[in-house]
Structure formats: structure tokens, C-alpha cells
Amino acid sequence: MSLQNQKSQTLLDVRGLRKIFGETVVLRGLDFTVAKGERIALMGPSGSGKSTVLNCLGGIEKPDQGEILLSGNNLATLSADELAGLRRRTIGTVFQFFHLLPTLTVKENIGFPMELAGWSQEKIRERVGELLEEVQIGHRAGAYPETLSGGEQQRVAVARALAVGPPLLLADEPTGNLDRKTGDAVLNLMEQLSEKHAVAMVMVTHDERSTRICHRILRLEDGVLAGPPEEERKEEETAG
């Protein structure tokens, strides 16, 4: 299904998002939506509130005002158990510093979210095998994170984030700890997997080059979205 056809399928609906820490107003009422399979870059200077937005979208922080609707579920009204369950099923996260579990092998790191979700061992083995092939890291399946390069670790992290088939991927500076060539390869991989599995993505980045895989850019300044979002990148024009 093309992104154009997915536009009517809103996955994430953010309404009047406001967040305050002490006397500091970090987010001042954000409104935006993300469609199924849509990739959005969130940019802005340090301290503008980008990480806070991701934390709110991921259910780590609760908004002080406003709503975050994910697949029709209002995150603010869910109990702790309901929120944890929804996050496990619907949200994958990729971090700048990978955050792999050092005592687990590559295949065990990828399988860990499925363990938490209660999948059978047979289903986990099958899914891990698929993901190892998709991120092209099968030859390191039994390796531990400390023996991997940065690019290999991030490939494992991407596979882990997509393990249970979430419809939403949150990415916090996913290439920030990688050199340019390796970062480009990881971005290409994320784009391919997003397209293949219709996974939406909200990516925080300081790097304009990283936005090439996104359909839109939201620019955050002093807790507000600065101006209208950029127009959808017209894939039809570049293709035809």
C-alpha cells in the first residue's frame, strides 16, 4: 500500500501536547499526526524538547495537558499495566547508544522483546532468524555486543526494535554514534524495513542528511512547532 493510500489511516494523533518540568514549560501545545507507514523527522536545537516528545510518544513521560492517541488508545488514560502492554505490542525504539544487553548474544538480544511478550520458543527462533537475515547480521548471531562494531550493534538494535512487529518505531539520533558511511547504511536499512513492513517512524535527528528517508520534517523550537510541516516528499515526481 502506498503512503498516499495510507494517509487516511492515522496511527498516531497528538493533540495539544504540553509538558512542564518544575517551572519550565518544555512543550507548549503540539499538534501533529503520523499515518501508518509514514516517516517523520523531528528536528530542532538542543533543549527544544525533541527528546521529551519521544518520551511522551513512548509512554515514558505523561503529558501535563493534551492527548496522545496511538491506534485509538489514549496513552494518558491507560493504567500502568495497560500502558506497558501497549508499548510492548506497538512501539519499538532505537537509541543513539544502542543499549543492547551486554550479557546476551545478538540472537538473544533480538529475541528478548518476544520473551517479554510471551511468545513460544519456536516462534521466537523463527522470527529471530527472519530478522537476522533482514538486517544482514546472521553471521554474528552468537556474538556478544562488545565484540560488534557500532554499525553491527545498531543493526541488532533495529532488529530488536522490530521484533514483535510494532506499527511505530521511535528513533533517537540513530546515526549519532556512527560515521557517515555506516550511518547511511543504517538509514537505508531502516527505510527499507519501514517500507517492507509499513512501520511508521518518528526520528529525532540533528543531521539534515538523515531526513532524506523521511516524508516530512517537523521543526521544534522553544517547545512549539515552527511553521507548517514540510510538504510530503513527492516520491511520484522522483519516480516519474
C-alpha positions in Angstrom: 0.0 0.0 0.0 1.4 3.4 -0.9 1.8 6.2 1.6 -0.8 8.2 -0.3 -3.4 5.5 0.3 -2.3 5.2 4.0 -3.0 8.9 4.7 -6.5 8.2 5.9 -5.1 5.6 8.3 -3.9 7.7 11.2 -1.7 5.7 13.6 -0.6 8.5 15.9 -2.6 11.6 16.8 -1.0 14.2 19.1 -3.4 17.0 20.3 -2.3 19.9 22.4 0.7 18.2 23.9 2.1 20.2 26.8 4.8 19.2 29.2 6.2 21.1 32.2 9.2 20.3 34.4 9.1 22.3 37.6 8.6 25.9 36.4 10.0 25.2 32.9 7.4 24.7 30.1 9.2 22.3 27.7 6.3 21.6 25.3 3.7 24.3 24.6 0.9 22.6 22.9 1.9 20.4 19.9 -0.5 19.1 17.3 0.5 16.6 14.6 -0.4 13.2 13.2 1.5 10.3 11.8 -0.1 8.0 9.3 0.6 4.2 9.1 4.0 3.7 7.4 4.8 7.4 7.4 8.3 8.5 8.4 8.7 11.9 10.2 11.9 13.6 11.2 11.8 15.8 14.3 14.5 18.5 14.3 15.4 21.4 16.5 18.2 22.8 18.6 19.3 21.2 21.8 16.8 22.0 24.6 13.9 22.5 22.2 12.0 19.5 23.6 12.7 16.8 21.0 13.6 14.0 23.5 10.7 15.0 25.6 8.4 14.5 22.7 9.8 11.0 22.1 9.4 10.1 25.8 5.8 11.2 25.7 5.1 9.3 22.5 6.7 6.2 24.0 4.7 6.5 27.2 7.8 7.2 29.4 6.5 10.7 30.3 2.9 11.7 30.8 1.7 14.9 29.2 0.6 17.6 31.6 -2.1 18.6 29.1 -3.2 17.2 25.8 -3.7 13.8 24.3 -1.6 11.1 22.5 -3.7 8.6 20.7 -1.9 5.6 19.4 -4.0 3.2 17.4 -7.0 4.9 19.1 -5.7 4.4 22.6 -5.2 7.5 24.7 -1.9 6.9 26.5 -2.8 9.2 29.4 -5.8 7.3 30.4 -4.2 3.8 30.5 -3.2 2.1 33.7 0.5 1.3 34.2 -0.1 -2.4 33.2 -2.2 -1.4 30.1 0.4 1.1 29.0 3.2 -1.4 29.4 1.3 -3.9 27.4 0.5 -1.4 24.6 4.2 -0.3 24.4 5.4 -3.9 24.1 3.0 -4.6 21.3 3.0 -1.3 19.3 6.3 0.6 19.9 9.9 -0.2 19.0 12.7 2.2 20.0 16.2 2.7 18.5 18.7 4.7 20.6 21.9 6.5 19.7 24.0 4.4 22.0 22.3 1.0 21.1 21.5 -0.1 24.7 22.0 -3.8 23.9 22.1 -6.1 26.9 25.8 -7.0 27.3 25.3 -10.5 28.8 23.1 -11.6 25.9 24.2 -12.7 22.4 22.9 -11.0 19.2 20.1 -13.5 18.8 19.2 -13.4 22.5 19.1 -9.5 22.4 16.7 -9.7 19.4 14.6 -12.3 21.0 14.3 -10.6 24.3 11.2 -8.5 23.5 9.4 -11.6 22.3 10.3 -13.3 25.6 8.6 -10.4 27.4 5.6 -10.7 25.1 5.2 -14.4 26.0 6.0 -15.8 22.6 6.8 -19.5 22.3 10.4 -20.6 21.9 9.7 -22.0 18.4 8.1 -18.7 17.3 11.0 -16.7 18.7 13.6 -18.8 16.9 11.7 -18.4 13.6 11.3 -14.7 14.0 14.9 -14.1 15.1 16.1 -16.0 12.0 14.0 -13.7 9.8 15.3 -10.6 11.4 18.9 -11.7 11.4 18.5 -12.1 7.6 16.8 -8.8 7.1 19.4 -6.8 9.0 22.2 -8.8 7.5 23.8 -9.8 10.8 23.2 -13.6 10.8 27.0 -14.3 10.8 27.2 -12.7 14.2 24.2 -14.4 15.8 26.2 -15.9 18.6 28.4 -12.9 19.3 28.2 -10.6 22.3 27.7 -6.8 21.9 31.2 -5.9 23.0 32.6 -7.7 20.0 30.5 -5.9 17.5 31.2 -2.7 15.5 29.0 0.3 16.1 27.2 -0.4 12.8 26.6 -4.0 13.7 25.3 -3.0 17.1 22.8 -0.6 15.6 21.6 -3.3 13.1 20.9 -5.6 16.1 19.1 -2.7 17.8 16.9 -2.1 14.8 16.1 -5.8 14.6 15.3 -5.8 18.3 13.0 -2.8 17.9 11.0 -4.5 15.2 11.0 -7.9 16.9 7.3 -8.1 17.8 6.1 -6.3 14.6 5.2 -2.9 16.1 3.5 -0.4 13.9 5.5 2.5 15.3 9.3 3.0 15.5 10.8 5.8 17.7 14.4 6.6 16.8 16.5 8.9 18.9 19.6 10.1 16.9 20.0 6.6 15.4 23.2 7.6 13.5 24.6 9.9 16.1 27.3 7.5 17.2 28.2 6.3 13.7 30.5 7.5 11.0 28.9 8.8 7.9 29.2 5.7 5.7 27.9 3.4 8.4 25.2 5.8 9.4 24.0 5.9 5.8 23.8 2.1 5.6 21.8 2.0 8.8 19.4 4.7 7.5 18.9 2.8 4.3 18.1 -0.4 6.3 15.6 1.5 8.4 13.9 2.9 5.3 13.8 -0.5 3.6 12.3 -2.2 6.7 9.8 0.6 7.2 8.6 0.3 3.6 8.5 -3.5 3.7 6.5 -3.8 7.0 4.6 -0.5 6.8 6.2 0.7 10.0 5.7 4.4 10.9 8.7 6.2 12.3 9.4 9.3 14.3 13.1 10.1 14.2 14.9 12.8 16.3 18.0 14.0 14.5 20.3 16.9 14.3 21.6 15.8 10.9 19.7 17.2 7.8 21.2 14.3 5.7 19.3 11.8 7.8 16.0 13.4 6.9 16.3 12.0 3.3 14.5 8.8 4.4 11.5 10.8 5.8 8.3 12.0 4.2 8.0 15.1 6.4 10.1 17.2 8.8 8.7 18.8 11.9 10.9 21.6 13.4 10.7 22.2 17.1 11.8 25.5 18.6 11.2 26.5 22.2 8.6 23.8 22.7 6.4 24.7 19.7 6.4 23.5 16.1 7.9 26.3 14.0 5.7 26.9 11.0 3.8 24.4 8.9 5.3 20.9 8.4 7.2 20.4 5.2 5.2 19.0 2.4 5.3 15.3 1.8 8.2 14.4 -0.4 6.8 13.6 -3.8 8.0 10.2 -4.5 5.8 10.1 -7.6 7.8 13.0 -9.1 11.2 11.4 -8.4 10.0 8.1 -9.8 8.5 9.5 -12.9 
